[in-house]
Amino acid sequence: MQSKQDKMNLTIVHQRENPLFKRKEVEVNFESTVPPKIQEATEILSKEFSSAPENIKIKKIAGKFGSESFIITANVYHSKEDKEKTEIKTQKKNNKSEEKK
């Protein structure tokens, strides 16, 4: 049985600094035998861009059927506060924060 770590290769396809939102907008090509989960993709990008995992917002993980290549689109923020100011909060997260109050 092969493990997930057998074949992993990361290539930066596009990287753009966005000073207005204090973030890097990145697109990377990730090669693996299995598609990465959002949490795994966050950890991989945090290591690649030397950023804390809570500063990263995965926008999309796209792959083609039968391919071992996946495109990960993400925003890497300078700080957690910058991410919270910019990213849209989902209905589910809003409901959880209201329950805590």
N, CA and C atoms as an extended XYZ file, in Angstrom:
303
Properties=species:S:1:pos:R:3:atomname:S:1:resname:S:1:resid:I:1 pbc="F F F"
N         0.844       -1.192        0.000 N   MET     1
C         0.000        0.000        0.000 CA  MET     1
C         0.877        1.240        0.000 C   MET     1
N         0.588        2.174       -0.874 N   GLN     2
C         1.367        3.403       -0.970 CA  GLN     2
C         0.817        4.458       -0.028 C   GLN     2
N         1.722        5.247        0.525 N   SER     3
C         1.272        6.340        1.395 CA  SER     3
C         1.081        7.607        0.581 C   SER     3
N         0.416        8.588        1.189 N   LYS     4
C         0.148        9.850        0.510 CA  LYS     4
C         1.426       10.606        0.196 C   LYS     4
N         2.478       10.388        0.991 N   GLN     5
C         3.708       11.148        0.856 CA  GLN     5
C         4.631       10.599       -0.232 C   GLN     5
N         4.244        9.500       -0.921 N   ASP     6
C         5.112        8.887       -1.913 CA  ASP     6
C         5.516        9.851       -3.022 C   ASP     6
N         4.551       10.558       -3.572 N   LYS     7
C         4.831       11.430       -4.707 CA  LYS     7
C         4.175       12.778       -4.466 C   LYS     7
N         4.998       13.755       -4.109 N   MET     8
C         4.484       15.106       -3.911 CA  MET     8
C         5.467       16.093       -4.521 C   MET     8
N         4.960       16.976       -5.347 N   ASN     9
C         5.793       17.963       -5.993 CA  ASN     9
C         5.000       19.266       -6.057 C   ASN     9
N         5.620       20.357       -5.665 N   LEU    10
C         4.947       21.645       -5.629 CA  LEU    10
C         5.689       22.626       -6.531 C   LEU    10
N         4.951       23.273       -7.435 N   THR    11
C         5.513       24.266       -8.338 CA  THR    11
C         4.644       25.513       -8.295 C   THR    11
N         5.272       26.675       -8.109 N   ILE    12
C         4.526       27.932       -8.091 CA  ILE    12
C         4.243       28.332       -9.536 C   ILE    12
N         2.962       28.432       -9.881 N   VAL    13
C         2.547       28.795      -11.231 CA  VAL    13
C         2.439       30.317      -11.343 C   VAL    13
N         1.826       30.938      -10.338 N   HIS    14
C         1.591       32.384      -10.363 CA  HIS    14
C         1.630       32.909       -8.935 C   HIS    14
N         2.305       34.040       -8.754 N   GLN    15
C         2.353       34.671       -7.434 CA  GLN    15
C         2.305       36.180       -7.638 C   GLN    15
N         1.381       36.823       -6.912 N   ARG    16
C         1.216       38.263       -7.063 CA  ARG    16
C         1.035       38.898       -5.688 C   ARG    16
N         1.760       39.938       -5.418 N   GLU    17
C         1.618       40.672       -4.162 CA  GLU    17
C         0.485       41.681       -4.325 C   GLU    17
N        -0.451       41.698       -3.370 N   ASN    18
C        -1.559       42.640       -3.395 CA  ASN    18
C        -1.456       43.518       -2.145 C   ASN    18
N        -0.816       44.700       -2.263 N   PRO    19
C        -0.611       45.542       -1.082 CA  PRO    19
C        -1.903       46.134       -0.514 C   PRO    19
N        -2.925       46.287       -1.321 N   LEU    20
C        -4.189       46.838       -0.847 CA  LEU    20
C        -4.818       45.943        0.228 C   LEU    20
N        -4.817       44.624       -0.022 N   PHE    21
C        -5.396       43.673        0.932 CA  PHE    21
C        -4.350       43.020        1.828 C   PHE    21
N        -3.082       43.423        1.675 N   LYS    22
C        -1.970       42.893        2.481 CA  LYS    22
C        -1.901       41.374        2.381 C   LYS    22
N        -1.778       40.882        1.133 N   ARG    23
C        -1.724       39.446        0.912 CA  ARG    23
C        -0.960       39.125       -0.365 C   ARG    23
N        -0.575       37.850       -0.470 N   LYS    24
C        -0.038       37.295       -1.703 CA  LYS    24
C        -1.136       36.437       -2.300 C   LYS    24
N        -1.374       36.595       -3.576 N   GLU    25
C        -2.344       35.761       -4.282 CA  GLU    25
C        -1.531       34.739       -5.069 C   GLU    25
N        -1.678       33.472       -4.708 N   VAL    26
C        -0.826       32.441       -5.290 CA  VAL    26
C        -1.642       31.360       -5.980 C   VAL    26
N        -0.998       30.757       -6.957 N   GLU    27
C        -1.547       29.602       -7.654 CA  GLU    27
C        -0.399       28.624       -7.803 C   GLU    27
N        -0.561       27.425       -7.238 N   VAL    28
C         0.507       26.434       -7.284 CA  VAL    28
C         0.006       25.150       -7.924 C   VAL    28
N         0.921       24.458       -8.571 N   ASN    29
C         0.634       23.153       -9.152 CA  ASN    29
C         1.165       22.118       -8.170 C   ASN    29
N         0.284       21.281       -7.673 N   PHE    30
C         0.633       20.276       -6.681 CA  PHE    30
C         0.442       18.905       -7.304 C   PHE    30
N         1.507       18.097       -7.334 N   GLU    31
C         1.410       16.760       -7.910 CA  GLU    31
C         1.428       15.743       -6.790 C   GLU    31
N         0.418       14.903       -6.776 N   SER    32
C         0.273       13.879       -5.757 CA  SER    32
C        -0.611       12.773       -6.301 C   SER    32
N        -0.520       11.604       -5.687 N   THR    33
C        -1.350       10.485       -6.136 CA  THR    33
C        -2.789       10.618       -5.660 C   THR    33
N        -3.003       11.427       -4.600 N   VAL    34
C        -4.354       11.671       -4.081 CA  VAL    34
C        -4.586       13.173       -3.969 C   VAL    34
N        -5.813       13.631       -4.152 N   PRO    35
C        -6.075       15.067       -4.017 CA  PRO    35
C        -5.860       15.528       -2.569 C   PRO    35
N        -5.263       16.699       -2.367 N   PRO    36
C        -5.051       17.181       -1.005 CA  PRO    36
C        -6.346       17.716       -0.406 C   PRO    36
N        -6.519       17.513        0.874 N   LYS    37
C        -7.642       18.110        1.592 CA  LYS    37
C        -7.278       19.560        1.884 C   LYS    37
N        -8.263       20.375        2.243 N   ILE    38
C        -8.013       21.798        2.497 CA  ILE    38
C        -6.991       21.980        3.608 C   ILE    38
N        -7.098       21.196        4.668 N   GLN    39
C        -6.157       21.314        5.785 CA  GLN    39
C        -4.734       20.949        5.346 C   GLN    39
N        -4.590       19.897        4.529 N   GLU    40
C        -3.274       19.506        4.023 CA  GLU    40
C        -2.699       20.589        3.118 C   GLU    40
N        -3.533       21.148        2.244 N   ALA    41
C        -3.077       22.207        1.339 CA  ALA    41
C        -2.632       23.430        2.137 C   ALA    41
N        -3.348       23.761        3.205 N   THR    42
C        -2.985       24.890        4.053 CA  THR    42
C        -1.617       24.664        4.688 C   THR    42
N        -1.378       23.457        5.196 N   GLU    43
C        -0.090       23.136        5.812 CA  GLU    43
C         1.050       23.191        4.793 C   GLU    43
N         0.807       22.679        3.599 N   ILE    44
C         1.826       22.684        2.548 CA  ILE    44
C         2.187       24.119        2.169 C   ILE    44
N         1.171       24.971        1.979 N   LEU    45
C         1.434       26.362        1.608 CA  LEU    45
C         2.067       27.152        2.750 C   LEU    45
N         1.723       26.825        3.981 N   SER    46
C         2.331       27.545        5.109 CA  SER    46
C         3.830       27.260        5.173 C   SER    46
N         4.225       26.031        4.859 N   LYS    47
C         5.653       25.701        4.819 CA  LYS    47
C         6.342       26.377        3.635 C   LYS    47
N         5.688       26.365        2.493 N   GLU    48
C         6.280       26.923        1.271 CA  GLU    48
C         6.476       28.430        1.369 C   GLU    48
N         5.505       29.147        1.957 N   PHE    49
C         5.567       30.601        2.014 CA  PHE    49
C         5.935       31.130        3.397 C   PHE    49
N         6.361       30.260        4.297 N   SER    50
C         6.793       30.630        5.651 CA  SER    50
C         5.762       31.522        6.343 C   SER    50
N         4.553       31.039        6.383 N   SER    51
C         3.459       31.776        6.988 CA  SER    51
C         2.695       30.844        7.923 C   SER    51
N         2.015       31.419        8.908 N   ALA    52
C         1.210       30.615        9.820 CA  ALA    52
C        -0.015       30.069        9.081 C   ALA    52
N        -0.449       28.842        9.394 N   PRO    53
C        -1.610       28.259        8.703 CA  PRO    53
C        -2.888       29.095        8.830 C   PRO    53
N        -3.070       29.811        9.941 N   GLU    54
C        -4.285       30.617       10.104 CA  GLU    54
C        -4.278       31.869        9.230 C   GLU    54
N        -3.146       32.174        8.570 N   ASN    55
C        -3.061       33.331        7.675 CA  ASN    55
C        -3.349       32.958        6.224 C   ASN    55
N        -3.720       31.712        5.966 N   ILE    56
C        -3.906       31.234        4.596 CA  ILE    56
C        -5.375       30.885        4.358 C   ILE    56
N        -5.885       31.345        3.225 N   LYS    57
C        -7.265       31.038        2.801 CA  LYS    57
C        -7.183       30.289        1.473 C   LYS    57
N        -7.551       29.012        1.494 N   ILE    58
C        -7.592       28.213        0.273 CA  ILE    58
C        -8.876       28.579       -0.466 C   ILE    58
N        -8.730       29.034       -1.693 N   LYS    59
C        -9.906       29.417       -2.476 CA  LYS    59
C       -10.431       28.246       -3.300 C   LYS    59
N        -9.487       27.460       -3.871 N   LYS    60
C        -9.935       26.386       -4.766 CA  LYS    60
C        -8.837       25.338       -4.904 C   LYS    60
N        -9.255       24.081       -4.973 N   ILE    61
C        -8.366       22.976       -5.319 CA  ILE    61
C        -9.003       22.306       -6.526 C   ILE    61
N        -8.339       22.391       -7.665 N   ALA    62
C        -8.914       21.875       -8.908 CA  ALA    62
C        -8.008       20.797       -9.500 C   ALA    62
N        -8.629       19.753       -9.993 N   GLY    63
C        -7.901       18.683      -10.658 CA  GLY    63
C        -8.749       18.105      -11.767 C   GLY    63
N        -8.101       17.428      -12.672 N   LYS    64
C        -8.829       16.775      -13.756 CA  LYS    64
C        -8.906       15.283      -13.470 C   LYS    64
N        -9.972       14.679      -13.898 N   PHE    65
C       -10.191       13.256      -13.663 CA  PHE    65
C        -9.038       12.445      -14.237 C   PHE    65
N        -8.474       11.565      -13.421 N   GLY    66
C        -7.394       10.696      -13.879 CA  GLY    66
C        -6.025       11.333      -13.836 C   GLY    66
N        -5.953       12.594      -13.462 N   SER    67
C        -4.681       13.299      -13.419 CA  SER    67
C        -4.138       13.305      -11.995 C   SER    67
N        -2.831       13.375      -11.869 N   GLU    68
C        -2.202       13.473      -10.552 CA  GLU    68
C        -1.686       14.885      -10.315 C   GLU    68
N        -2.236       15.844      -11.026 N   SER    69
C        -1.832       17.240      -10.916 CA  SER    69
C        -3.035       18.063      -10.470 C   SER    69
N        -2.831       18.890       -9.445 N   PHE    70
C        -3.905       19.694       -8.884 CA  PHE    70
C        -3.452       21.143       -8.789 C   PHE    70
N        -4.333       22.060       -9.137 N   ILE    71
C        -4.056       23.483       -9.024 CA  ILE    71
C        -4.701       23.985       -7.732 C   ILE    71
N        -3.876       24.566       -6.855 N   ILE    72
C        -4.363       25.124       -5.601 CA  ILE    72
C        -4.282       26.644       -5.714 C   ILE    72
N        -5.406       27.307       -5.545 N   THR    73
C        -5.466       28.768       -5.565 CA  THR    73
C        -5.720       29.225       -4.137 C   THR    73
N        -4.886       30.180       -3.666 N   ALA    74
C        -4.995       30.602       -2.273 CA  ALA    74
C        -4.546       32.043       -2.091 C   ALA    74
N        -4.958       32.610       -0.956 N   ASN    75
C        -4.482       33.924       -0.516 CA  ASN    75
C        -3.662       33.718        0.750 C   ASN    75
N        -2.450       34.266        0.746 N   VAL    76
C        -1.566       34.180        1.916 CA  VAL    76
C        -1.487       35.576        2.508 C   VAL    76
N        -2.096       35.756        3.679 N   TYR    77
C        -2.158       37.071        4.317 CA  TYR    77
C        -0.947       37.313        5.203 C   TYR    77
N        -0.655       38.598        5.452 N   HIS    78
C         0.467       38.977        6.304 CA  HIS    78
C         0.165       38.677        7.766 C   HIS    78
N        -1.106       38.767        8.170 N   SER    79
C        -1.485       38.489        9.556 CA  SER    79
C        -2.912       37.937        9.602 C   SER    79
N        -3.261       37.365       10.736 N   LYS    80
C        -4.599       36.809       10.919 CA  LYS    80
C        -5.653       37.917       10.886 C   LYS    80
N        -5.318       39.090       11.432 N   GLU    81
C        -6.251       40.222       11.442 CA  GLU    81
C        -6.571       40.681       10.017 C   GLU    81
N        -5.546       40.718        9.150 N   ASP    82
C        -5.775       41.098        7.748 CA  ASP    82
C        -6.715       40.114        7.070 C   ASP    82
N        -6.558       38.829        7.373 N   LYS    83
C        -7.430       37.807        6.789 CA  LYS    83
C        -8.861       37.986        7.265 C   LYS    83
N        -9.041       38.214        8.566 N   GLU    84
C       -10.390       38.359        9.111 CA  GLU    84
C       -11.099       39.595        8.590 C   GLU    84
N       -10.367       40.664        8.320 N   LYS    85
C       -10.973       41.886        7.778 CA  LYS    85
C       -11.431       41.696        6.342 C   LYS    85
N       -10.683       40.907        5.573 N   THR    86
C       -10.906       40.809        4.135 CA  THR    86
C       -11.827       39.677        3.720 C   THR    86
N       -11.628       38.487        4.268 N   GLU    87
C       -12.370       37.308        3.819 CA  GLU    87
C       -13.820       37.349        4.286 C   GLU    87
N       -14.692       36.869        3.438 N   ILE    88
C       -16.119       36.816        3.737 CA  ILE    88
C       -16.370       35.653        4.690 C   ILE    88
N       -17.099       35.923        5.742 N   LYS    89
C       -17.432       34.872        6.692 CA  LYS    89
C       -18.670       34.133        6.200 C   LYS    89
N       -18.638       32.826        6.305 N   THR    90
C       -19.762       32.028        5.833 CA  THR    90
C       -20.889       32.042        6.857 C   THR    90
N       -22.062       31.661        6.426 N   GLN    91
C       -23.239       31.614        7.292 CA  GLN    91
C       -22.983       30.691        8.484 C   GLN    91
N       -22.326       29.575        8.235 N   LYS    92
C       -22.057       28.609        9.286 CA  LYS    92
C       -21.176       29.224       10.380 C   LYS    92
N       -20.129       29.927        9.988 N   LYS    93
C       -19.236       30.560       10.960 CA  LYS    93
C       -19.956       31.668       11.715 C   LYS    93
N       -20.809       32.421       11.029 N   ASN    94
C       -21.568       33.483       11.686 CA  ASN    94
C       -22.495       32.906       12.757 C   ASN    94
N       -23.142       31.788       12.457 N   ASN    95
C       -24.041       31.158       13.422 CA  ASN    95
C       -23.281       30.668       14.649 C   ASN    95
N       -22.092       30.135       14.468 N   LYS    96
C       -21.295       29.647       15.583 CA  LYS    96
C       -20.877       30.807       16.502 C   LYS    96
N       -20.481       31.928       15.891 N   SER    97
C       -20.053       33.069       16.705 CA  SER    97
C       -21.226       33.662       17.487 C   SER    97
N       -22.436       33.611       16.922 N   GLU    98
C       -23.617       34.113       17.624 CA  GLU    98
C       -23.991       33.206       18.800 C   GLU    98
N       -23.796       31.898       18.622 N   GLU    99
C       -24.106       30.958       19.692 CA  GLU    99
C       -23.183       31.155       20.890 C   GLU    99
N       -21.922       31.518       20.641 N   LYS   100
C       -20.969       31.723       21.712 CA  LYS   100
C       -21.333       32.940       22.542 C   LYS   100
N       -21.940       33.935       21.913 N   LYS   101
C       -22.320       35.154       22.625 CA  LYS   101
C       -23.500       34.867       23.496 C   LYS   101
